């Protein structure tokens, strides 16, 4: 959330986001006045940041009009390659968000 302490209330959210809370947002439409749904997420727990990123990837990106074609194509190629079982992605996202 914003460092100035102002609460952020996203559409559909009942409570404001407090200062210092970790969130994730689509970098391609963050300044757009009209965005596809679920472009921003502020999970209640830091270890849920992985789920928030997955949600944006699965629900927002397919509908984001601002996502560049080359990024969309690269995501499709990576999806075809499958999952990398050697990396604990949930742990990676939680630790990265804590830095």
C-alpha positions in Angstrom: 0.0 0.0 0.0 1.0 3.6 -0.3 3.8 4.8 1.9 1.8 8.0 2.9 -0.6 5.9 4.9 -3.6 6.5 2.8 -5.9 3.5 2.5 -6.5 1.9 -0.9 -9.9 0.5 -1.5 -10.3 -1.6 -4.6 -13.6 -2.2 -6.3 -15.3 -5.0 -4.5 -13.1 -4.7 -1.4 -14.9 -3.9 1.9 -11.9 -2.8 3.9 -9.0 -0.4 3.0 -5.5 -1.6 2.5 -3.2 -0.3 5.2 0.2 1.2 4.7 3.0 -1.3 4.3 0.8 -4.2 3.2 2.4 -6.1 0.3 0.5 -6.3 -2.9 0.9 -7.1 -6.6 -0.5 -5.3 -9.6 -0.4 -5.7 -13.4 2.4 -3.5 -14.6 0.9 -3.1 -18.1 -2.4 -1.5 -17.1 -1.6 0.1 -13.7 -2.0 3.6 -15.1 -5.0 2.8 -17.4 -8.4 4.2 -16.5 -10.1 1.1 -17.7 -8.6 -2.2 -16.6 -9.6 -5.8 -16.9 -10.8 -7.3 -13.6 -8.4 -8.6 -10.9 -5.5 -6.4 -11.9 -4.5 -5.8 -8.3 -4.3 -8.0 -5.2 -3.3 -7.4 -1.6 -3.3 -10.7 0.2 -3.8 -10.7 4.0 -0.8 -13.0 4.5 2.6 -12.6 2.9 2.8 -16.3 2.0 -0.4 -15.9 -0.1 1.5 -13.6 -2.6 2.1 -16.6 -4.8 -1.6 -17.3 -5.0 -2.2 -13.6 -5.8 0.4 -13.8 -8.7 -1.2 -17.0 -10.0 -4.6 -15.4 -9.9 -3.4 -12.4 -11.9 -1.7 -14.6 -14.4 -4.7 -16.9 -14.9 -7.6 -14.4 -14.5 -6.3 -11.0 -15.4 -3.7 -11.4 -18.1 -5.9 -13.3 -20.6 -8.3 -10.2 -20.5 -5.7 -7.4 -20.2 -5.9 -5.2 -23.3 -2.6 -3.6 -22.3 -0.5 -6.8 -22.1 2.0 -6.6 -25.1 1.7 -9.4 -27.7 5.3 -10.5 -27.2 4.7 -11.0 -23.4 1.4 -12.9 -24.2 3.3 -15.1 -26.7 6.2 -15.8 -24.2 3.7 -16.7 -21.5 2.0 -19.2 -23.9 5.4 -20.7 -24.7 6.4 -21.1 -21.1 3.0 -22.6 -20.2 3.6 -25.3 -22.9 7.0 -26.1 -21.3 5.3 -27.2 -18.1 6.1 -26.7 -14.4 9.6 -26.7 -12.9 9.4 -29.0 -10.0 12.9 -28.1 -8.6 11.8 -24.7 -7.3 9.4 -24.1 -4.5 7.6 -21.2 -6.1 5.4 -20.4 -3.1 8.5 -20.0 -0.9 10.2 -17.9 -3.6 7.3 -15.5 -3.9 6.9 -15.1 -0.1 10.6 -14.4 0.4 10.8 -12.0 -2.6 7.9 -10.0 -1.3 9.5 -9.7 2.2 12.7 -8.1 0.8 
